[in-house]
Amino acid sequence: MARAKAAQQQPAATGMTLIVLVGLAIAFLLFMAFLNVVKSGSLLNETNLLYAALIFYAGAGALYLGFGVTGTESYVKFASLATWLGLLANTGAVAHRWYESGHPPFASVYEMLLSFVWTLAALTLIAEKKYGVKVIGTVTMPVAIVGVVLMQLLRTDVHPLVPALQSTWLHVHVTLAMLAYAACALSFALAMMFLIQDKMKTETFLAVTSAFTAAIYLGTLTRFEKWGGLNLVAWNAEEKSEVFLSKGVRLFVTIPDLGWLMLLALIVVTSPLAFFAISRWKKDESFLAMANRAVFVSILVQVLALVMFLTDARGGLYRSLDAEGQFSTSLAASPFILSGLVGGIFMSLLYLLLLWRREDLERLLPDADNLDRITYKTISIAFPLLTLMIAAGAYWANQTWGSYWSWDPKETWAAITWLVYAGYLHMRVTRGWRGRRAAYFAILGFGVVMFTFFGVTYLLPGLHAYA
């Protein structure tokens, strides 16, 4: 009897310990921020509010992961509270930006990201409260954290709006875009939860996680030099801008040996996928146990790669293969490499959460049919918003440039995004698609949304270069 009581008390004690530790960490970080505020004399500015939002979102993420390790349900409640506090700080940052700039925060990638993270956090809390998807933050909070980290690296200075943006239609167009994109992110999280409830095999999630992280490092290694260096964009610290050799041609510097580390990380993060393939080929499940251990090792290697990237990219002078002399670089010059490395770690941690606490997750989530229905409702909201966004943008473009449509890369990919979600709704209504096929469509759609939001902006410059 005594042992039974001790066994019941131990999880509660362990759960309270982590809650107290996370609370102390948040209090300490806020106190350190307060000391900096005392020195600067400015309390409620945008930087401090965003820093507070990052702390609370990170606290929420830690509690969700803590739930994954221990199965203590009280973590979810306190994670929701931390998300509320993060949303309040995020709201303050949005309001401050609006006040300082004199217009809604929609005029740059930084401002759009600020609005996107706010909307995502708000929809997360709505999904938790209204639909009972208590652990949806395990997917959405990492996205919010990466978004706030990116904001720390992007240019934040307020500039007068260029003539093309001096229109009421800017507010209409971007408001619709941010609401639609956040709804798409929520549908992605719901689709992932559906696949869990639909009994998709855990080893399938293993293969997807390994492939996703491998794609991140493959993308990073497009900057690889044959002697082991890694090319990063040179950065002018005084002007807070990239260095260009000529119009549209960036200057790259090479960080020695960092490429070898990224190559090692690629091999390690790919190994779980290799073990999975061998397991399927030989029909031997012992290789799956090796694959799961390889995921844990890959997290350690990914953390090492992230630390080295942070250390090397934040400072130092490096040579360039395209110009004489030494040049500096910055994390701000490679924000999407950084977000990719952080995203890979989060994805791997989420897989471990699923591996260790799948039964607890299934118990806390609505059943598969409800999740499928909620995903459909979310996309049914996102699709009209996407439609109105494109229509408002076309009308605005005609007023500004005299043409409703110019096949600008952003316009083209917005149309592709619309077609993907139109395909989802068409197949669901006319062909009765439900379940996994519909979930795959929702996941694909969010991938296209992210490329439209970020990839097009930096890889395919056009009329929407400012967004």
C-alpha positions in Angstrom: 0.0 0.0 0.0 2.8 2.4 0.9 4.6 1.7 -2.3 1.4 2.4 -4.3 1.0 5.7 -2.6 4.6 6.6 -3.3 4.1 5.7 -6.9 1.1 8.0 -7.2 2.9 10.9 -5.5 6.1 10.7 -7.5 4.6 11.8 -10.9 2.9 14.8 -9.2 6.1 15.8 -7.5 8.1 15.4 -10.7 5.4 17.4 -12.6 5.5 20.2 -10.0 9.3 20.3 -10.2 9.4 21.0 -13.9 6.7 23.6 -13.6 8.6 25.3 -10.9 11.9 25.1 -12.9 10.2 26.6 -16.0 8.6 29.3 -13.9 12.0 30.1 -12.3 13.7 30.2 -15.7 11.0 32.6 -17.1 11.3 34.8 -14.0 15.1 34.9 -14.2 15.1 35.8 -17.9 12.5 38.5 -17.3 14.5 39.8 -14.4 17.6 40.0 -16.7 15.6 41.8 -19.3 14.4 44.2 -16.6 18.1 45.0 -15.6 18.7 45.9 -19.2 15.6 48.0 -19.2 16.8 49.9 -16.1 20.1 50.7 -18.0 18.3 51.8 -21.2 15.4 53.6 -19.4 12.8 52.2 -21.8 10.4 49.5 -20.6 7.5 49.0 -23.0 9.3 49.0 -26.3 9.0 46.5 -29.1 12.2 44.7 -28.5 11.4 44.0 -24.8 7.9 42.9 -25.6 9.1 40.5 -28.3 11.8 39.2 -25.9 9.1 38.5 -23.3 6.9 36.8 -26.0 9.8 34.6 -26.9 10.4 33.6 -23.3 6.7 32.7 -22.7 6.4 30.8 -26.0 9.6 28.9 -25.2 8.3 28.2 -21.7 5.1 26.8 -23.3 7.2 24.7 -25.7 9.3 23.3 -22.8 6.2 22.4 -20.9 4.7 20.6 -23.9 7.9 18.7 -24.3 7.9 18.0 -20.6 4.5 16.5 -21.0 6.0 14.3 -23.7 8.7 13.0 -21.4 6.7 12.5 -18.3 3.0 12.3 -19.4 2.0 14.8 -16.7 -1.2 16.4 -17.9 -0.8 19.5 -15.7 2.0 20.6 -18.0 -0.5 21.1 -20.7 -2.6 23.5 -18.5 0.5 25.6 -17.6 1.7 25.5 -21.2 -1.6 27.1 -22.2 -1.1 29.7 -19.5 2.4 30.5 -20.9 0.9 30.8 -24.4 -1.6 33.3 -23.1 1.1 35.4 -21.5 3.2 35.2 -24.7 0.2 36.3 -26.7 -0.3 39.3 -24.4 3.4 40.3 -24.9 3.0 39.7 -28.6 -0.1 41.9 -28.7 1.9 44.7 -27.0 4.6 44.4 -29.6 2.1 44.6 -32.4 0.4 47.6 -30.8 3.8 49.4 -30.3 4.8 48.7 -33.9 1.5 50.1 -35.1 1.9 53.2 -33.0 5.5 53.9 -34.0 5.0 53.3 -37.7 1.6 55.0 -38.0 0.1 52.0 -39.9 -0.7 48.4 -39.2 2.4 46.1 -39.1 2.1 44.8 -42.7 4.7 46.6 -44.7 7.7 44.3 -44.5 8.6 40.6 -43.9 9.4 41.5 -40.2 6.0 43.1 -39.7 4.1 40.4 -41.5 5.9 37.8 -39.4 5.0 39.7 -36.3 1.3 39.6 -37.3 1.5 35.9 -38.4 2.9 34.7 -35.0 0.3 36.7 -33.1 -2.5 35.2 -35.2 -1.0 31.7 -34.9 -0.9 31.9 -31.1 -4.5 33.2 -30.9 -5.8 30.4 -33.1 -3.8 27.9 -31.0 -5.7 29.0 -27.9 -9.0 29.0 -29.7 -8.4 25.4 -30.9 -7.5 24.4 -27.4 -10.6 26.0 -25.8 -13.3 25.5 -28.4 -12.3 22.2 -30.0 -10.5 20.5 -27.1 -7.2 19.9 -29.0 -5.2 20.4 -25.8 -1.8 19.5 -27.2 -1.9 21.4 -30.5 0.7 23.7 -29.1 3.2 20.9 -29.4 3.2 21.7 -33.2 2.3 25.4 -33.3 4.5 26.7 -30.5 7.7 25.6 -32.2 6.5 27.4 -35.3 5.9 30.5 -33.2 9.3 30.3 -31.5 11.1 30.0 -34.9 9.0 33.0 -36.1 10.1 35.2 -33.1 13.7 34.1 -33.5 13.6 35.1 -37.2 12.2 38.5 -36.2 15.3 39.1 -34.0 17.4 38.8 -37.2 15.4 40.7 -39.7 15.6 44.5 -40.1 13.2 46.2 -37.7 13.7 49.9 -38.5 10.6 51.9 -39.4 10.7 53.5 -42.9 8.1 55.6 -44.6 5.8 53.4 -46.8 6.9 53.3 -50.4 4.2 54.7 -52.8 3.0 51.3 -53.8 2.1 50.5 -50.1 0.4 53.8 -49.4 -3.1 52.3 -49.8 -5.9 51.1 -47.6 -5.8 48.0 -49.7 -2.5 47.1 -48.1 -4.3 46.7 -44.7 -7.1 44.6 -46.3 -4.8 42.4 -48.4 -2.2 41.6 -45.7 -4.8 41.2 -42.9 -6.5 38.5 -45.1 -3.1 36.9 -45.9 -2.1 36.7 -42.2 -5.4 35.2 -41.1 -5.3 32.8 -44.0 -1.7 31.7 -43.4 -2.3 31.2 -39.7 -5.4 29.1 -40.4 -3.3 27.0 -42.8 -0.7 26.5 -40.1 -3.5 25.4 -37.7 -4.9 23.0 -40.3 -1.3 21.5 -40.7 -1.1 20.9 -36.9 -4.6 19.4 -36.9 -3.7 17.1 -39.8 -0.6 15.9 -38.0 -2.7 15.2 -34.9 -5.2 13.3 -37.1 -2.5 11.0 -38.4 -1.6 10.2 -34.8 -5.2 9.4 -34.0 -5.7 7.5 -37.2 -3.0 5.0 -36.0 -0.4 5.9 -38.6 2.6 3.8 -37.6 5.2 5.5 -35.4 8.0 4.3 -37.7 6.3 6.2 -40.6 6.7 9.4 -38.5 10.3 8.4 -38.0 11.0 8.2 -41.7 9.3 11.6 -42.4 11.2 13.2 -39.5 14.5 11.9 -40.8 13.7 12.9 -44.4 12.6 16.4 -43.3 15.8 17.1 -41.3 17.9 15.6 -44.1 16.3 18.0 -46.6 17.2 20.9 -44.3 20.9 19.9 -44.3 20.9 19.2 -48.0 19.7 22.7 -48.5 22.4 24.1 -46.2 25.0 22.1 -48.1 24.2 23.9 -51.3 26.7 26.4 -49.8 29.3 23.7 -49.3 32.9 24.2 -50.6 34.8 21.1 -51.7 37.6 21.7 -49.1 35.0 21.7 -46.2 34.0 25.4 -45.9 30.5 26.8 -45.8 29.6 29.9 -47.8 27.5 32.5 -46.1 26.4 36.0 -47.3 28.7 38.8 -46.3 27.1 41.4 -44.0 27.6 45.2 -43.6 27.1 45.8 -39.9 26.9 49.6 -40.3 24.2 49.6 -42.9 22.6 46.4 -41.6 22.4 45.0 -45.0 23.9 42.3 -47.3 27.0 43.0 -49.3 26.6 42.9 -53.1 29.3 42.5 -55.7 27.0 44.0 -58.3 23.3 44.5 -58.7 21.5 41.3 -57.5 24.8 39.4 -57.0 25.6 38.8 -53.3 29.1 38.5 -51.9 29.8 35.2 -50.0 32.4 34.5 -47.4 33.6 31.1 -46.5 33.7 29.8 -42.9 36.4 27.0 -42.8 35.4 23.5 -41.7 31.7 24.4 -40.9 30.8 22.6 -44.1 32.3 19.4 -42.8 30.2 19.6 -39.7 27.0 20.2 -41.7 27.9 17.2 -43.8 28.4 15.0 -40.7 25.0 16.2 -39.4 23.4 15.3 -42.8 24.8 11.7 -42.5 23.6 11.4 -38.9 20.1 12.7 -39.5 19.7 10.5 -42.5 20.8 7.3 -40.6 17.3 6.8 -39.0 15.8 6.8 -42.5 18.4 4.3 -43.6 17.7 2.0 -40.6 14.0 2.3 -41.4 14.6 1.2 -45.0 16.7 -1.7 -43.9 14.0 -2.7 -41.4 11.4 -2.7 -44.2 13.7 -4.6 -46.6 14.7 -7.3 -44.1 11.4 -7.3 -42.2 13.4 -7.1 -39.0 12.1 -4.7 -36.3 15.4 -4.7 -34.4 16.6 -2.1 -36.9 13.7 0.2 -35.8 15.2 0.3 -32.2 18.5 1.3 -33.8 16.7 4.0 -35.8 15.2 5.4 -32.6 18.6 5.6 -30.9 19.9 7.2 -34.0 17.3 10.0 -33.7 18.5 10.7 -30.2 22.1 10.9 -31.4 21.0 13.1 -34.3 19.5 15.6 -31.9 22.9 15.9 -30.1 24.7 16.4 -33.4 22.1 18.9 -34.6 22.6 20.9 -31.4 26.3 20.9 -31.9 25.9 22.1 -35.5 23.5 24.9 -34.4 26.0 26.0 -31.6 28.9 26.1 -34.1 26.8 27.9 -36.7 25.8 30.5 -34.1 29.4 30.9 -32.9 30.9 31.2 -36.3 28.3 33.3 -38.1 27.9 35.9 -35.3 31.4 37.3 -35.5 34.8 37.0 -37.1 36.3 38.0 -40.5 36.4 35.5 -43.3 37.8 35.4 -46.8 35.8 35.3 -49.9 36.4 33.4 -53.1 35.0 36.3 -55.1 36.9 39.3 -53.7 40.1 40.1 -52.0 40.3 40.9 -48.3 38.3 39.7 -45.3 34.6 40.3 -44.7 32.2 39.7 -41.8 28.9 37.8 -41.8 26.0 37.8 -39.5 23.1 35.6 -38.4 20.9 38.3 -40.0 22.5 37.4 -43.3 21.3 33.8 -43.1 18.0 33.8 -41.2 16.6 30.9 -43.0 19.6 28.6 -42.4 19.2 29.4 -38.7 15.5 28.8 -38.7 16.0 25.5 -40.6 18.5 24.2 -38.1 16.2 25.2 -35.2 13.2 23.6 -37.0 15.1 20.3 -37.5 15.8 20.1 -33.8 12.1 20.8 -32.9 10.9 18.2 -35.5 13.2 15.6 -33.9 12.1 16.4 -30.4 8.4 16.2 -31.5 9.1 12.7 -32.8 10.6 11.7 -29.5 7.5 13.1 -27.8 5.4 10.8 -30.1 7.6 7.8 -29.5 7.6 8.1 -25.7 4.0 9.4 -25.1 1.9 8.3 -28.0 -0.8 6.7 -25.7 -1.0 9.9 -23.6 -1.3 12.0 -26.7 -4.1 9.9 -28.1 -5.9 10.1 -24.8 -5.7 13.9 -24.7 -6.7 14.5 -28.4 -10.2 14.3 -29.9 -10.9 11.2 -31.9 -9.8 10.9 -35.6 -13.2 11.8 -37.0 -13.5 15.0 -35.0 -9.9 16.0 -36.0 -10.7 15.4 -39.6 -13.8 17.5 -39.3 -12.0 20.3 -37.5 -9.3 20.3 -40.1 -12.0 20.6 -42.8 -13.6 23.5 -40.9 -10.2 25.3 -40.6 -9.5 25.0 -44.3 -13.1 26.1 -45.1 -12.2 29.3 -43.3 -8.7 29.6 -44.8 -9.8 29.1 -48.4 -12.2 32.1 -48.6 -9.6 34.2 -46.9 -7.1 33.2 -49.5 -9.6 33.9 -52.2 -10.4 37.4 -50.8 -6.6 38.0 -50.3 -5.9 37.4 -54.0 -8.9 39.4 -55.1 -8.0 42.4 -52.9 -4.4 42.1 -54.1 -5.5 42.1 -57.8 -7.7 45.1 -57.3 -4.9 46.9 -55.4 -2.4 46.0 -58.2 -4.6 47.4 -60.8 -4.9 50.7 -58.9 -1.1 50.8 -58.4 0.4 49.3 -61.6 -2.5 49.4 -64.0 -2.8 45.6 -64.2 -4.8 43.1 -62.2 -2.2 40.3 -62.7 1.4 40.4 -63.8 2.6 36.8 -63.0 5.0 38.2 -60.4 6.5 35.2 -58.4 4.5 36.0 -55.3 1.3 36.2 -57.3 2.1 32.9 -59.0 2.7 31.0 -55.8 -0.3 32.6 -54.1 -2.3 31.1 -57.0 -0.6 27.7 -56.5 -1.5 27.9 -52.8 -5.1 28.7 -53.7 -5.2 25.8 -56.2 -3.9 23.3 -53.6 -6.6 24.2 -51.1 -9.2 24.4 -53.8 -8.2 20.8 -54.7 -8.6 19.8 -51.1 -12.1 21.2 -50.9 -13.1 19.9 -54.4 -11.9 16.3 -53.6 -13.6 16.3 -50.3 -17.0 17.6 -51.5 -17.2 15.8 -54.9 -15.2 12.6 -54.2 -15.8 12.3 -50.5 -12.1 12.4 -49.6 -11.7 11.9 -45.8 -9.0 10.7 -43.6 -5.3 10.4 -44.6 -5.6 11.6 -48.1 -7.2 14.8 -46.9 -4.6 15.1 -44.1 -1.8 14.8 -46.7 -3.4 17.6 -48.8 -3.5 19.9 -45.7 0.1 19.2 -44.9 1.2 19.8 -48.5 -0.8 23.0 -48.6 1.0 24.4 -45.6 4.4 23.6 -47.2 3.3 25.6 -50.2 2.2 28.4 -47.9 5.6 28.6 -46.2 7.4 28.7 -49.5 5.0 31.5 -50.7 5.6 33.4 -47.5 9.4 33.0 -47.1 11.0 31.2 -50.1 9.6 33.4 -52.8 10.6 36.6 -50.9 14.3 35.6 -50.8 14.7 33.3 -53.8 12.4 34.8 -56.5 12.6 38.6 -56.3 9.8 40.5 -58.0 7.3 43.3 -57.4 6.7 41.9 -53.9 10.4 42.2 -52.9 9.3 44.1 -49.7 7.0 41.2 -48.7 
